[in-house]
Amino acid sequence: MTRPSASVPPGPGGPDPTARDTLLTACALALGAAVSLGLARFAYALILPAMRADLGWTYFTAGAMNTANAAGYLAGALCAPWLMARIGARRALLGGSVCAAATLALHGFVHADAALYTARFLTGVASAAVFISGGLMAARLSARPGLGRGVSAGLILGIYYGGTGLGIVACALIVPPLAAPAIDGARAGWQWAWLALAATALLATGPLAIGSRAVPGDPPAQSRGGGFDGRPFAFGLMGYFMFGLGYIGYMTFIVALLREQQLSTATVVAFYALLGVGVIVSPWLWAGLLQRHRDGRPLAVLNALLAVATALPVLFTHPVAAFVSGALYGAVFLSVVASTTALVRHNLPQATWPAGISAFTIVFAFGQIVGPSLVGRLSDASGGLTLGLAVSAGALLAGALLAARQRALPTHGA
């Protein structure tokens, strides 16, 4: 029996090589999201209780560390369009991933607050370069003709952003065994956790480099750098700002809240792993929503669900409420990011995608700069995290109401 030619289309029930290759490329790009958010940003929530106990931080100082990270992310977002125009999206992606690994390692060699603020800031800069360039490459992949049977642009974007869940699950497995016990000597347990995360980020860069080669390259120089007029996207931008303000309080302090509620280490680890699994499966839950709508409805729906997820552990202290909150939060929050990329891709020509994605990232970064310190200050004043997280839920609800007013542009440039 002769082997069928690779050019022969698959049968109705057979495998589709084009779809397989597209999905593998999308999964490789997703490692960028795993590094930039899963490891570089969201690992902090798991390590925070050990750092607070060792360093004697207030909630405000704990939140200010993530404010520094968000400020670095904003700086990276502002530089990203220039960087990608100068060296290309793929080099920005891979260089940023290596730099993120280096700055994560820096956390493991310092102890003073000033040095840790610097490490959080530099990690934010590197993670923005990775996340924005990776998002742009995912958008280009989603626009390539012939993605394969059953593969939509919305699914591609969802897989990329859902890669953050892989990083969160990795954190749930790596951090607690290192950060929980008190380790004698020059380096505390939480410092070993940062070093382990740095090694994980560096390992992820290899397959990221290999898989990203299949993504369509940068457009010709004369077509790059298209301007972005934010006025038609005003409600979407404001809704995304409120998302940045609201979500980061949860992702900074939720583990500390569960510790306040006396949940065991095993329960907290299971909660965080469940949240990460929710992020991984979220592309399949929301791909259709992102593909069908060109307006702000996806952003509005997802923000509203996040408000519910944030309020649950505030209103109920039972572990079941925590698990429902984590599962819902994980299944939604990175799809909010995907919804703004989809909004840009649906409504703008490809030459303006870098500027559009960066604009949404910048307003998001401003929101998450304010969020951690605000929640920390409110929590210090009230003697617990409940009030701060209630305000986070309110911000997410406001974001849903604003995004609901975002309309599609009259012309479709994608």
RODO-2510 file (C-alpha; in nm, 4 decimals, decimal comma):
residues 414
     n   res          X          Y          Z
     1     m     0,0000     0,0000     0,0000
     2     t     0,1429     0,3359    -0,0985
     3     r     0,1554     0,6267     0,1411
     4     p    -0,0929     0,9006     0,0467
     5     s     0,0510     1,2266    -0,0748
     6     a     0,0715     1,5058     0,1782
     7     s    -0,1116     1,7281    -0,0685
     8     v    -0,4253     1,5143    -0,0571
     9     p    -0,6882     1,6792     0,1649
    10     p    -0,7841     1,4803     0,4716
    11     g    -1,1106     1,2929     0,4772
    12     p    -1,4075     1,4319     0,6652
    13     g    -1,3073     1,2530     0,9844
    14     g    -0,9318     1,2400     0,9334
    15     p    -0,6636     1,4631     1,0814
    16     d    -0,6014     1,8013     0,9232
    17     p    -0,2247     1,8653     0,9016
    18     t    -0,2780     2,2377     0,8482
    19     a    -0,4939     2,2674     1,1594
    20     r    -0,2429     2,0617     1,3582
    21     d     0,0501     2,2809     1,2528
    22     t    -0,1432     2,5986     1,3255
    23     l    -0,2395     2,4791     1,6726
    24     l     0,1166     2,3681     1,7500
    25     t     0,2460     2,7106     1,6502
    26     a    -0,0178     2,8799     1,8649
    27     c     0,0772     2,6580     2,1603
    28     a     0,4445     2,7488     2,1154
    29     l     0,3570     3,1183     2,1200
    30     a     0,1505     3,0543     2,4328
    31     l     0,4751     2,9853     2,6187
    32     g     0,5446     3,3570     2,5835
    33     a     0,2277     3,4336     2,7779
    34     a     0,3246     3,1646     3,0304
    35     v     0,6561     3,3404     3,0935
    36     s     0,5406     3,7029     3,0797
    37     l     0,2321     3,6675     3,2994
    38     g     0,2176     3,3220     3,4550
    39     l     0,5740     3,3310     3,5884
    40     a     0,6806     3,6954     3,5848
    41     r     0,3635     3,8422     3,7354
    42     f     0,1251     3,5910     3,8916
    43     a     0,3827     3,3836     4,0780
    44     y     0,4091     3,6780     4,3162
    45     a     0,0719     3,6002     4,4762
    46     l     0,1948     3,2582     4,5868
    47     i     0,5280     3,3879     4,7137
    48     l     0,3828     3,6964     4,8848
    49     p     0,2796     3,5346     5,2178
    50     a     0,6330     3,4022     5,2726
    51     m     0,7890     3,7364     5,1742
    52     r     0,5557     3,9304     5,4080
    53     a     0,6375     3,6991     5,6971
    54     d     1,0120     3,7190     5,6351
    55     l     1,0390     4,0901     5,5530
    56     g     0,7667     4,2312     5,7790
    57     w     0,5762     4,4074     5,5018
    58     t     0,2455     4,5896     5,5378
    59     y    -0,0228     4,5191     5,2788
    60     f     0,0604     4,8545     5,1201
    61     t     0,4259     4,7563     5,0699
    62     a     0,3176     4,4189     4,9337
    63     g     0,0860     4,5919     4,6880
    64     a     0,3459     4,8550     4,5987
    65     m     0,5780     4,5763     4,4810
    66     n     0,3234     4,4860     4,2163
    67     t     0,2690     4,8543     4,1437
    68     a     0,6407     4,8688     4,0598
    69     n     0,5945     4,5654     3,8375
    70     a     0,3019     4,7334     3,6633
    71     a     0,5012     5,0557     3,6188
    72     g     0,7725     4,8528     3,4484
    73     y     0,5080     4,6881     3,2343
    74     l     0,3841     5,0329     3,1301
    75     a     0,7377     5,1404     3,0402
    76     g     0,7796     4,8239     2,8346
    77     a     0,4443     4,8771     2,6644
    78     l     0,5407     5,2312     2,5668
    79     c     0,8688     5,1081     2,4178
    80     a     0,7250     4,7964     2,2511
    81     p     0,6124     4,9539     1,9192
    82     w     0,9541     5,1152     1,8726
    83     l     1,1321     4,7939     1,9701
    84     m     0,9274     4,5769     1,7329
    85     a     0,9753     4,8245     1,4477
    86     r     1,3499     4,8211     1,5086
    87     i     1,4267     4,4517     1,5599
    88     g     1,1008     4,2739     1,4661
    89     a     0,8363     4,1073     1,6779
    90     r     1,0070     3,7682     1,7021
    91     r     1,3375     3,9062     1,8288
    92     a     1,1503     4,1228     2,0789
    93     l     0,9622     3,8133     2,1955
    94     l     1,2702     3,5959     2,2444
    95     g     1,4935     3,8700     2,3834
    96     g     1,2224     3,9705     2,6280
    97     s     1,1818     3,6101     2,7421
    98     v     1,5534     3,5773     2,8193
    99     c     1,5491     3,9123     3,0025
   100     a     1,2428     3,8030     3,2029
   101     a     1,4317     3,4929     3,3164
   102     a     1,7266     3,7097     3,4221
   103     t     1,5133     3,9555     3,6202
   104     l     1,3257     3,6732     3,7913
   105     a     1,6620     3,5368     3,9003
   106     l     1,7513     3,8805     4,0384
   107     h     1,4698     3,8427     4,2962
   108     g     1,6588     3,5466     4,4391
   109     f     1,9783     3,7408     4,5077
   110     v     1,8432     4,0498     4,6835
   111     h     1,6697     4,1137     5,0120
   112     a     1,6282     4,4911     5,0559
   113     d     1,3003     4,6555     4,9571
   114     a     1,4677     4,8969     4,7141
   115     a     1,6372     4,6117     4,5287
   116     l     1,3124     4,4133     4,5150
   117     y     1,1255     4,7172     4,3782
   118     t     1,3903     4,7371     4,1059
   119     a     1,3616     4,3669     4,0294
   120     r     0,9815     4,3906     4,0057
   121     f     1,0091     4,6948     3,7772
   122     l     1,2604     4,5328     3,5409
   123     t     1,0536     4,2147     3,5290
   124     g     0,7565     4,4257     3,4233
   125     v     0,9556     4,5831     3,1393
   126     a     1,0656     4,2444     3,0087
   127     s     0,7214     4,0852     3,0439
   128     a     0,5592     4,3668     2,8436
   129     a     0,8020     4,3095     2,5565
   130     v     0,7180     3,9394     2,5584
   131     f     0,3441     3,9753     2,5972
   132     i     0,2866     4,2479     2,3383
   133     s     0,5139     4,0989     2,0726
   134     g     0,3667     3,7545     2,1338
   135     g     0,0147     3,8930     2,1077
   136     l     0,1010     4,0615     1,7794
   137     m     0,2483     3,7384     1,6419
   138     a    -0,0635     3,5481     1,7494
   139     a    -0,2770     3,8072     1,5697
   140     r    -0,0670     3,7640     1,2540
   141     l    -0,0986     3,3875     1,2776
   142     s    -0,4755     3,4202     1,3165
   143     a    -0,4908     3,6339     0,9991
   144     r    -0,3024     3,3800     0,7860
   145     p    -0,5201     3,2251     0,5139
   146     g    -0,6088     2,8598     0,5592
   147     l    -0,5742     2,8036     0,9334
   148     g    -0,7157     2,4537     0,9003
   149     r    -1,0460     2,2846     0,9638
   150     g    -1,2109     2,3948     1,2874
   151     v    -0,9451     2,6545     1,3714
   152     s    -1,0711     3,0118     1,4054
   153     a    -0,8895     3,3364     1,4660
   154     g    -1,0596     3,3621     1,8046
   155     l    -0,9259     3,0203     1,9044
   156     i    -0,5706     3,1176     1,8063
   157     l    -0,5835     3,4322     2,0189
   158     g    -0,7413     3,2410     2,3058
   159     i    -0,4705     2,9735     2,3003
   160     y    -0,2004     3,2392     2,3135
   161     y    -0,3451     3,4206     2,6122
   162     g    -0,4515     3,0933     2,7725
   163     g    -0,0848     2,9972     2,7874
   164     t    -0,0715     3,2063     3,1011
   165     g    -0,2575     2,9226     3,2716
   166     l     0,0307     2,6880     3,2034
   167     g     0,2581     2,9305     3,3844
   168     i     0,0150     2,9562     3,6765
   169     v    -0,0057     2,5776     3,7112
   170     a     0,3747     2,5614     3,6999
   171     c     0,3882     2,8195     3,9796
   172     a     0,1433     2,6168     4,1899
   173     l     0,3722     2,3151     4,1571
   174     i     0,7075     2,4936     4,1954
   175     v     0,6584     2,7665     4,4544
   176     p     0,4960     2,6109     4,7678
   177     p     0,7601     2,3424     4,8322
   178     l     1,0317     2,6090     4,8175
   179     a     0,8636     2,9132     4,9726
   180     a     0,6706     2,7462     5,2544
   181     p     0,9502     2,6017     5,4724
   182     a     1,1945     2,8242     5,6597
   183     i     1,5385     2,7586     5,5144
   184     d     1,8420     2,8500     5,7219
   185     g     2,1316     3,0290     5,5598
   186     a     2,1883     3,3300     5,3359
   187     r     1,8959     3,2663     5,1035
   188     a     1,5364     3,2338     5,2235
   189     g     1,2862     2,9889     5,0821
   190     w     1,1058     3,2547     4,8812
   191     q     1,4373     3,3451     4,7136
   192     w     1,4858     2,9858     4,6013
   193     a     1,1361     2,9977     4,4567
   194     w     1,2279     3,2970     4,2406
   195     l     1,5402     3,1181     4,1160
   196     a     1,3358     2,8119     4,0234
   197     l     1,0918     3,0315     3,8312
   198     a     1,3826     3,1925     3,6451
   199     a     1,5097     2,8521     3,5379
   200     t     1,1617     2,7548     3,4206
   201     a     1,1318     3,0740     3,2138
   202     l     1,4677     3,0082     3,0502
   203     l     1,3681     2,6504     2,9647
   204     a     1,0450     2,7738     2,8034
   205     t     1,2373     3,0061     2,5720
   206     g     1,3763     2,7128     2,3700
   207     p     1,0481     2,5726     2,2351
   208     l     0,9190     2,9296     2,2028
   209     a     1,2067     3,0065     1,9670
   210     i     1,1474     2,6935     1,7619
   211     g     0,7715     2,7260     1,7304
   212     s     0,7650     3,0987     1,6552
   213     r     0,9585     3,0502     1,3315
   214     a     0,6364     2,9445     1,1560
   215     v     0,4602     3,2772     1,2206
   216     p     0,4349     3,5183     0,9249
   217     g     0,7171     3,7693     0,9385
   218     d     0,7103     4,1419     0,9931
   219     p     0,5402     4,3458     0,7203
   220     p     0,7543     4,5657     0,4918
   221     a     0,8998     4,8691     0,6626
   222     q     0,6790     5,1117     0,4716
   223     s     0,3635     4,9424     0,6074
   224     r     0,4671     4,9412     0,9731
   225     g     0,3801     5,1847     1,2445
   226     g     0,0291     5,2812     1,1350
   227     g    -0,1306     5,5388     1,3624
   228     f    -0,4042     5,4532     1,6087
   229     d    -0,6967     5,6857     1,6756
   230     g    -0,8296     5,5932     2,0178
   231     r    -1,1459     5,8046     2,0058
   232     p    -1,3669     5,5399     1,8401
   233     f    -1,2439     5,2913     2,1048
   234     a    -1,2996     5,5213     2,4050
   235     f    -1,5470     5,2965     2,5902
   236     g    -1,3415     4,9865     2,5192
   237     l    -1,0280     5,1580     2,6477
   238     m    -1,2048     5,2791     2,9639
   239     g    -1,3527     4,9347     3,0227
   240     y    -1,0081     4,7808     2,9852
   241     f    -0,8588     5,0359     3,2266
   242     m    -1,1133     4,9276     3,4868
   243     f    -1,0236     4,5653     3,4188
   244     g    -0,6577     4,6440     3,4905
   245     l    -0,7567     4,8271     3,8075
   246     g    -0,9843     4,5500     3,9330
   247     y    -0,8242     4,2220     3,8309
   248     i    -0,4772     4,2877     3,9713
   249     g    -0,6064     4,3250     4,3279
   250     y    -0,7421     3,9702     4,3114
   251     m    -0,4303     3,8281     4,1478
   252     t    -0,2031     4,0011     4,3998
   253     f    -0,3851     3,9273     4,7248
   254     i    -0,6187     3,6310     4,6748
   255     v    -0,3728     3,3815     4,8250
   256     a    -0,3143     3,6125     5,1217
   257     l    -0,6936     3,6393     5,1678
   258     l    -0,7304     3,2615     5,1685
   259     r    -0,4507     3,2449     5,4254
   260     e    -0,6418     3,4982     5,6359
   261     q    -0,9408     3,2645     5,6148
   262     q    -0,7243     2,9815     5,7545
   263     l    -0,7289     2,7610     5,4443
   264     s    -0,4577     2,4956     5,4433
   265     t    -0,1542     2,5021     5,2162
   266     a    -0,2877     2,2048     5,0191
   267     t    -0,6195     2,3843     4,9643
   268     v    -0,4465     2,7017     4,8472
   269     v    -0,2243     2,5081     4,6065
   270     a    -0,5255     2,3247     4,4665
   271     f    -0,7107     2,6557     4,4312
   272     y    -0,4241     2,8165     4,2366
   273     a    -0,3751     2,5129     4,0157
   274     l    -0,7498     2,5099     3,9416
   275     l    -0,7286     2,8771     3,8470
   276     g    -0,4456     2,7955     3,6072
   277     v    -0,6361     2,5066     3,4511
   278     g    -0,9277     2,7437     3,3988
   279     v    -0,6997     2,9753     3,2022
   280     i    -0,5787     2,6847     2,9867
   281     v    -0,9313     2,5747     2,8890
   282     s    -1,0665     2,9280     2,8474
   283     p    -0,9872     2,9555     2,4725
   284     w    -1,2386     2,6828     2,3943
   285     l    -1,4999     2,8494     2,6120
   286     w    -1,4824     3,1971     2,4615
   287     a    -1,3419     3,1581     2,1069
   288     g    -1,6898     3,1788     1,9547
   289     l    -1,7755     3,4920     2,1524
   290     l    -1,4555     3,6645     2,0404
   291     q    -1,5106     3,5625     1,6795
   292     r    -1,8781     3,6621     1,6528
   293     h    -1,8711     4,0145     1,7930
   294     r    -1,6820     4,3165     1,6630
   295     d    -1,7994     4,5461     1,9432
   296     g    -1,7418     4,5601     2,3202
   297     r    -1,9828     4,2848     2,4189
   298     p    -1,7135     4,0212     2,4846
   299     l    -1,5221     4,2632     2,7077
   300     a    -1,8419     4,3547     2,8927
   301     v    -1,9554     3,9964     2,9529
   302     l    -1,6148     3,8813     3,0719
   303     n    -1,5650     4,1794     3,3043
   304     a    -1,9046     4,1116     3,4633
   305     l    -1,8154     3,7467     3,5253
   306     l    -1,4884     3,8523     3,6862
   307     a    -1,6764     4,0854     3,9193
   308     v    -1,8804     3,7863     4,0381
   309     a    -1,5693     3,5705     4,0799
   310     t    -1,3938     3,8413     4,2814
   311     a    -1,6926     3,8961     4,5100
   312     l    -1,7404     3,5282     4,5989
   313     p    -1,4486     3,4837     4,8449
   314     v    -1,5308     3,8239     4,9937
   315     l    -1,8919     3,7258     5,0673
   316     f    -1,8331     3,3601     5,1612
   317     t    -1,5413     3,2085     5,3535
   318     h    -1,6151     2,8442     5,2707
   319     p    -1,3529     2,6579     5,0605
   320     v    -1,6211     2,5747     4,8027
   321     a    -1,6692     2,9465     4,7390
   322     a    -1,2930     2,9816     4,6909
   323     f    -1,2806     2,6974     4,4390
   324     v    -1,5784     2,8288     4,2432
   325     s    -1,4180     3,1719     4,2415
   326     g    -1,0825     3,0362     4,1230
   327     a    -1,2347     2,8204     3,8500
   328     l    -1,4507     3,1051     3,7185
   329     y    -1,1718     3,3604     3,7441
   330     g    -0,9244     3,1393     3,5627
   331     a    -1,1750     3,0586     3,2902
   332     v    -1,2354     3,4270     3,2204
   333     f    -0,9627     3,6776     3,3033
   334     l    -0,7089     3,6177     3,0240
   335     s    -0,9899     3,6024     2,7707
   336     v    -1,0543     3,9677     2,8604
   337     v    -0,7086     4,0415     2,7206
   338     a    -0,7845     3,8318     2,4132
   339     s    -1,1085     4,0248     2,3647
   340     t    -0,9235     4,3542     2,3205
   341     t    -0,6816     4,2018     2,0692
   342     a    -0,9831     4,0641     1,8844
   343     l    -1,1465     4,4084     1,8961
   344     v    -0,8377     4,5611     1,7342
   345     r    -0,8067     4,2809     1,4782
   346     h    -1,1756     4,2996     1,3819
   347     n    -1,1849     4,6757     1,3348
   348     l    -0,8433     4,7949     1,2143
   349     p    -0,6112     4,7207     0,9193
   350     q    -0,3145     4,5000     1,0000
   351     a    -0,0615     4,7845     0,9719
   352     t    -0,2178     4,9519     1,2767
   353     w    -0,2407     4,6383     1,4930
   354     p     0,0879     4,7041     1,6822
   355     a    -0,0214     5,0574     1,7776
   356     g    -0,3731     4,9406     1,8651
   357     i    -0,2609     4,6509     2,0828
   358     s    -0,0053     4,8762     2,2541
   359     a    -0,2702     5,1433     2,3248
   360     f    -0,4945     4,8925     2,4999
   361     t    -0,1945     4,7537     2,6875
   362     i    -0,0972     5,1017     2,8068
   363     v    -0,4383     5,1866     2,9558
   364     f    -0,4458     4,8400     3,1121
   365     a    -0,1026     4,9065     3,2622
   366     f    -0,2189     5,2346     3,4159
   367     g    -0,5059     5,0476     3,5796
   368     q    -0,2854     4,7796     3,7265
   369     i    -0,0397     5,0407     3,8541
   370     v    -0,3132     5,1887     4,0720
   371     g    -0,4824     4,8624     4,1739
   372     p    -0,2300     4,6849     4,4024
   373     s    -0,1391     4,9883     4,6107
   374     l    -0,5047     5,0918     4,6391
   375     v    -0,6096     4,7482     4,7634
   376     g    -0,3097     4,7360     4,9971
   377     r    -0,3892     5,0783     5,1464
   378     l    -0,7565     4,9915     5,1965
   379     s    -0,6619     4,6587     5,3529
   380     d    -0,4184     4,8179     5,5976
   381     a    -0,6836     5,0727     5,6963
   382     s    -0,9567     4,8116     5,7453
   383     g    -0,7390     4,5454     5,9050
   384     g    -0,7989     4,2836     5,6351
   385     l    -0,8289     4,2259     5,2629
   386     t    -1,2076     4,2107     5,2357
   387     l    -1,2678     4,5808     5,1636
   388     g    -0,9881     4,6057     4,9080
   389     l    -1,1145     4,3083     4,7097
   390     a    -1,4729     4,4372     4,7274
   391     v    -1,3502     4,7570     4,5611
   392     s    -1,1779     4,5423     4,2966
   393     a    -1,5094     4,3711     4,2223
   394     g    -1,6770     4,7103     4,1880
   395     a    -1,4107     4,8277     3,9426
   396     l    -1,4674     4,5185     3,7274
   397     l    -1,8419     4,5783     3,7246
   398     a    -1,7847     4,9386     3,6166
   399     g    -1,5603     4,8077     3,3402
   400     a    -1,8405     4,5827     3,2180
   401     l    -2,0842     4,8740     3,2004
   402     l    -1,8364     5,0891     3,0077
   403     a    -1,7406     4,8145     2,7623
   404     a    -2,1060     4,7454     2,6856
   405     r    -2,1193     5,0883     2,5197
   406     q    -1,8304     5,0148     2,2809
   407     r    -1,9512     4,9914     1,9204
   408     a    -1,7877     4,8337     1,6172
   409     l    -1,6246     5,0667     1,3652
   410     p    -1,8168     5,1270     1,0409
   411     t    -1,5471     4,9692     0,8287
   412     h    -1,3706     4,6372     0,8824
   413     g    -1,0003     4,6655     0,8219
   414     a    -0,8875     4,3162     0,9256
***
